[in-house]
Amino acid sequence: MLAGCKLVDQRTFERATTTPAAADLSRAALPKLPLLTIAFTIPDADWRPSVRDAVRAAEARKRDVTFSVVTPIPTTASRDAQDVFIKQGQEDATAVAQELHLNGIPAERITVGFRGDAGKPAREVRVYAQ
């Protein structure tokens, strides 16, 4: 169901290739801390049980919880480096969103996107519960 997901960024709407501003990539509505952070820097790491546990914990607090699956993008990096993060992030975030769905979260309660990071973020996916 989520296999055709594509992360939406400013290039979806703009034809000019401009470096995204931090404000363009950030989501002010997200909680300060993620419910779960999944590092994709360790090959073959099994992160799926962590997603299952996070879903259970979030639903215990709020039955109709929504999830935002966010990939950090280095806002100070070159456009080429950002493109690498975007490509990897899209694949990683889609896998996490599919796992959320497999754990009983309807697709309409899952959003996937980017968030600007002025530092040097690791290859990871941050899952926020709202």
Contact map, one row per residue, 1 for C-alpha under 8 A:
1111000000000000000000000000000000000000000000000000000000000000000000000000000000000000000000000100000000100000000000000000000000
1111100000000000000000000000000000000000000000000000000000000000000000000000000000000000000001001100000000100000000000000000000000
1111100000000000000000000000000000000000000000000000000000000000000000000000000000000000000001000100000000000000000000000000000000
1111110000000000000000000000000000000000000000000000000000000000000000000000000000000000000000000000000000000000000000000000000000
0111111000000000000000000000000000000000000000000000000000000000000000000000000000000000000001000000000000000000000000000000000000
0001111100000000000000000000000000000000000000000000000000000000000000000000000000000000010000000000000000000000000000000000000000
0000111110000000000000000000000000000000000000000000000000000000000000000000000000000000010000000000000000000001110000000000000000
0000011111110000000000000000000000000000000000000000000000000000000000000000000000000000000000000000000000000001110000000000000000
0000001111111000000000001000000000000000000000000000000000000000000000000000000000000000000000000000000000000000110000000000000000
0000000111111100000100010000000000000000000000000000000000000000000000000000000000000000000000000000000000000000000000000000000000
0000000111111111100000000000000000000000000000000000000000000000000000000000000000000000000000000000000000000000000000000000000000
0000000111111110000000000000000000000000000000000000000000000000000000000000000000000000000000000000000000000000000000000000000000
0000000011111110000000000000000000000000000000000000000000000000000000000000000000000000000000000000000000000000000000000000000000
0000000001111111100000000000000000000000000000000000000000000000000000000000000000000000000000000000000000000000000000000000000000
0000000000111111100000000000000000000000000000000000000000000000000000000000000000000000000000000000000000000000000000000000000000
0000000000100111110000000000000000000000000000000000000000000000000000000000000000000000000000000000000000000000000000000000000000
0000000000100111111000000000000000000000000000000000000000000000000000000000000000000000000000000000000000000000000000000000000000
0000000000000001111100000000000000000000000000000000000000000000000000000000000000000000000000000000000000000000000000000000000000
0000000000000000111110000000000000000000000000000000000000000000000000000010001000000000000000000000000000000000000000000000000000
0000000001000000011111011000000000000000000000000000000000000000000000000010000000000000000000000000000000000000000000000000000000
0000000000000000001111111000000000000000000000000000000000000000000000000010000000000000000000000000000000000000000100000000000000
0000000000000000000111111100000000000000000000000000000000000000000000000010000000000000000000000000000000000000001111000000000000
0000000000000000000011111100000000000000000000000000000000000000000000000000000000000000000000000000000000000000000100000000000000
0000000001000000000111111100000000000000000000000000000000000000000000000000000000000000000000000000000000000000000100000000000000
0000000010000000000111111110000000000000000000000000000000000000000000001000000000000000000000000000000000000000011100000000000000
0000000000000000000001111111000000000000000000000000000000000000000000000000000000000000000000000000000000000000011100000000000000
0000000000000000000000001111110000000000000000000000000000000000000000000000000000000000000000000000000000000000001000000000000000
0000000000000000000000000111110000000000000000000000000000000000000000000000000000000000000000000000000000000000000000000000000000
0000000000000000000000000011111000000000000000000000000000000000000000000000000000000000000000000000000000000000000000000000000000
0000000000000000000000000011111100000000000000000000000000000000000100000000000000000000000000000000000000000000000000000000000101
0000000000000000000000000000111111000000000000000000000000000000000000000000000000000000000000000000000000000000000000000000000111
0000000000000000000000000000011111000000000000000000000000000000000000000000000000000000000000000000000000000000000000000000000000
0000000000000000000000000000001111100000000000000000000000000000000000000000000000000000000000000000000000000000000000000000000100
0000000000000000000000000000001111111000000000000000000000000000000000000000000000000000000000000000000000000000000000000000011110
0000000000000000000000000000000011111000000000000000010000000000000000000000000000000000000000000000000000000000000000000000011110
0000000000000000000000000000000001111100000000000110010000000000000000000000000000000000000000000000000000000000000000000000011100
0000000000000000000000000000000001111110000000000000000000000000000000000000000000000000000000000000000000000000000000000001111000
0000000000000000000000000000000000011111000000100000000000000000000000000000000000000000000000000000000000000000000000000001110000
0000000000000000000000000000000000001111110000000000000000000000000000000000000000000000000000000000000000000000000000000111100000
0000000000000000000000000000000000000111111010000000000000000000000000000000000000000000000100000000000000000000000000000011100000
0000000000000000000000000000000000000011111000000000000000000000000000000000000000000000000000000000000000000000000000000111000000
0000000000000000000000000000000000000011111110000000000000000000000000000000000000000000000000000000000000000000000000000000000000
0000000000000000000000000000000000000001111110000000000000000000000000000000000000000000000000000000000000000000000000000000000000
0000000000000000000000000000000000000000011111000000000000000000000000000000000000000000000000000000000000000000000000000000000000
0000000000000000000000000000000000000001011111100000000000000000000000000000000000000000000000000000000000000000000000000000000000
0000000000000000000000000000000000000000000111111000000000000000000000000000000000000000000000000000000000000000000000000000000000
0000000000000000000000000000000000000100000011111110000000000000000000000000000000000000000000000000000000000000000000000000000000
0000000000000000000000000000000000000000000001111111000000000000000000000000000000000000000000000010000000000000000000000000000000
0000000000000000000000000000000000000000000001111111100000000000000000000000000000000000000000000000000000000000000000000000000000
0000000000000000000000000000000000010000000000111111110000000000000000000000000000000000000000000000000000000000000000000000000000
0000000000000000000000000000000000010000000000111111111000000000000000000000000000000000000000010011000000000000000000000000000000
0000000000000000000000000000000000000000000000011111111100000000000000000000000000000000000000000001001000000000000000000000000000
0000000000000000000000000000000000000000000000001111111110000000000000000000000000000000000000000000000000000000000000000000000000
0000000000000000000000000000000000110000000000000111111111000000000000000000000000000000000000000000000000000000000000000000000000
0000000000000000000000000000000000000000000000000011111111100000000000000000000000000000000000000001001000000000000000000000000000
0000000000000000000000000000000000000000000000000001111111110000000000000000000000000000000000000000000000000000000000000000000000
0000000000000000000000000000000000000000000000000000111111111000000000000000000000000000000000000000000000000000000000000000000000
0000000000000000000000000000000000000000000000000000011111111110100000000000000000000000000000000000000000000000000000000000000010
0000000000000000000000000000000000000000000000000000001111111111100000000000000000000000000000000000000000000000000000000000000000
0000000000000000000000000000000000000000000000000000000111111110000000000000000000000000000000000000000000000000000000000000000000
0000000000000000000000000000000000000000000000000000000011111110000000000000000000000000000000000000000000000000000000000000000000
0000000000000000000000000000000000000000000000000000000001111111100000000000000000000000000000000000000000000000000000000000000000
0000000000000000000000000000000000000000000000000000000001111111100000000000000000000000000000000000000000000000000000000000000000
0000000000000000000000000000000000000000000000000000000000100111110000000000000000000000000000000000000000000000000000000000000000
0000000000000000000000000000000000000000000000000000000001100111111000000000000000000000000000000000000000001000000000000000000011
0000000000000000000000000000000000000000000000000000000000000001111100000000000000000000000000000000000000001100000000000000000011
0000000000000000000000000000000000000000000000000000000000000000111110000000000000000000000000000000000000001110000000000000001111
0000000000000000000000000000010000000000000000000000000000000000011111000000000000000000000000000000000000000111100000000000001111
0000000000000000000000000000000000000000000000000000000000000000001111100000000000000000000010011000000000000111100000000000111100
0000000000000000000000000000000000000000000000000000000000000000000111110000000000000000000010000000000000000001111000000000111100
0000000000000000000000000000000000000000000000000000000000000000000011111000000000000100110010000000000000000000111000000001110000
0000000000000000000000000000000000000000000000000000000000000000000001111100000000001000100000000000000000000000011110001011110000
0000000000000000000000001000000000000000000000000000000000000000000000111110000001001100000000000000000000000000011110001000000000
0000000000000000000000000000000000000000000000000000000000000000000000011111100001001000000000000000000000000000000111111000000000
0000000000000000001111000000000000000000000000000000000000000000000000001111100001000000000000000000000000000000000111100000000000
0000000000000000000000000000000000000000000000000000000000000000000000000111110000000000000000000000000000000000000001100000000000
0000000000000000000000000000000000000000000000000000000000000000000000000111111011000000000000000000000000000000000000000000000000
0000000000000000000000000000000000000000000000000000000000000000000000000001111111000000000000000000000000000000000000000000000000
0000000000000000001000000000000000000000000000000000000000000000000000000000111111100000000000000000000000000000000000000000000000
0000000000000000000000000000000000000000000000000000000000000000000000000000011111110000000000000000000000000000000000000000000000
0000000000000000000000000000000000000000000000000000000000000000000000000000111111111000000000000000000000000000000000000000000000
0000000000000000000000000000000000000000000000000000000000000000000000001110111111111100000000000000000000000000000000000000000000
0000000000000000000000000000000000000000000000000000000000000000000000000000001111111110000000000000000000000000000000000000000000
0000000000000000000000000000000000000000000000000000000000000000000000000000000111111111000000000000000000000000000000000000000000
0000000000000000000000000000000000000000000000000000000000000000000000011100000011111111100000000000000000000000000000000010000000
0000000000000000000000000000000000000000000000000000000000000000000000101000000001111111110000000000000000000000010000000000000000
0000000000000000000000000000000000000000000000000000000000000000000000000000000000111111111000000000000000000000000000000000000000
0000000000000000000000000000000000000000000000000000000000000000000000000000000000011111111100000000000000000000000000000010000000
0000000000000000000000000000000000000000000000000000000000000000000000110000000000001111111110000000000000000000000000000011100000
0000011000000000000000000000000000000000000000000000000000000000000000100000000000000111111111000000000000000000000000000000000000
0000000000000000000000000000000000000000000000000000000000000000000000000000000000000011111111100000000000000000000000000000000000
0000000000000000000000000000000000000001000000000000000000000000000000000000000000000001111111110000000000000000000000000001100000
0000000000000000000000000000000000000000000000000000000000000000000011100000000000000000111111111000000000000001100000000000100000
0110100000000000000000000000000000000000000000000000000000000000000000000000000000000000011111111100000000000001000000000000000000
0000000000000000000000000000000000000000000000000000000000000000000000000000000000000000001111111110000000000000000000000000000000
0000000000000000000000000000000000000000000000000010000000000000000010000000000000000000000111111111000000000000000000000000100000
0100000000000000000000000000000000000000000000000000000000000000000010000000000000000000000011111111100000000111000000000000000000
1110000000000000000000000000000000000000000000000000000000000000000000000000000000000000000001111111110000000000000000000000000000
0000000000000000000000000000000000000000000000010010000000000000000000000000000000000000000000111111111000000000000000000000000000
0000000000000000000000000000000000000000000000000011001000000000000000000000000000000000000000011111111110000100000000000000000000
0000000000000000000000000000000000000000000000000000000000000000000000000000000000000000000000001111111111100000000000000000000000
0000000000000000000000000000000000000000000000000000000000000000000000000000000000000000000000000111111110000000000000000000000000
0000000000000000000000000000000000000000000000000001001000000000000000000000000000000000000000000011111110000000000000000000000000
0000000000000000000000000000000000000000000000000000000000000000000000000000000000000000000000000001111111000000000000000000000000
0000000000000000000000000000000000000000000000000000000000000000000000000000000000000000000000000001111111101100000000000000000000
0000000000000000000000000000000000000000000000000000000000000000000000000000000000000000000000000000100111111100000000000000000000
1100000000000000000000000000000000000000000000000000000000000000000000000000000000000000000000000000100011111100000000000000000000
0000000000000000000000000000000000000000000000000000000000000000000000000000000000000000000000000000000001111110000000000000000000
0000000000000000000000000000000000000000000000000000000000000000111000000000000000000000000000000000000011111110000000000000000000
0000000000000000000000000000000000000000000000000000000000000000011110000000000000000000000000001001000011111111000000000000000000
0000000000000000000000000000000000000000000000000000000000000000001110000000000000000000000000001000000000011111100000000000000000
0000001100000000000000000000000000000000000000000000000000000000000111000000000000000000000011001000000000000111110000000000000000
0000001110000000000000000000000000000000000000000000000000000000000111100000000000000000000010000000000000000011111000000000000000
0000001110000000000000001100000000000000000000000000000000000000000001111000000000000100000000000000000000000001111100000000000000
0000000000000000000001001110000000000000000000000000000000000000000001111000000000000000000000000000000000000000111110000000000000
0000000000000000000011111100000000000000000000000000000000000000000000011110000000000000000000000000000000000000011111000000000000
0000000000000000000001000000000000000000000000000000000000000000000000011110000000000000000000000000000000000000001111111000000000
0000000000000000000001000000000000000000000000000000000000000000000000000111000000000000000000000000000000000000000111110000000000
0000000000000000000000000000000000000000000000000000000000000000000000000111000000000000000000000000000000000000000011111000000000
0000000000000000000000000000000000000000000000000000000000000000000000000100000000000000000000000000000000000000000011111100000000
0000000000000000000000000000000000000000000000000000000000000000000000011100000000000000000000000000000000000000000010111111000000
0000000000000000000000000000000000000010100000000000000000000000000000000000000000000000000000000000000000000000000000011111000000
0000000000000000000000000000000000000011100000000000000000000000000000010000000000001001100000000000000000000000000000001111100000
0000000000000000000000000000000000001111100000000000000000000000000000110000000000000000100100000000000000000000000000001111110000
0000000000000000000000000000000000001111000000000000000000000000000011110000000000000000100110010000000000000000000000000011111000
0000000000000000000000000000000001111100000000000000000000000000000011110000000000000000000000000000000000000000000000000001111100
0000000000000000000000000000000001111000000000000000000000000000001111000000000000000000000000000000000000000000000000000000111110
0000000000000000000000000000011011110000000000000000000000000000001111000000000000000000000000000000000000000000000000000000011111
0000000000000000000000000000001001100000000000000000000001000000111100000000000000000000000000000000000000000000000000000000001111
0000000000000000000000000000011000000000000000000000000000000000111100000000000000000000000000000000000000000000000000000000000111
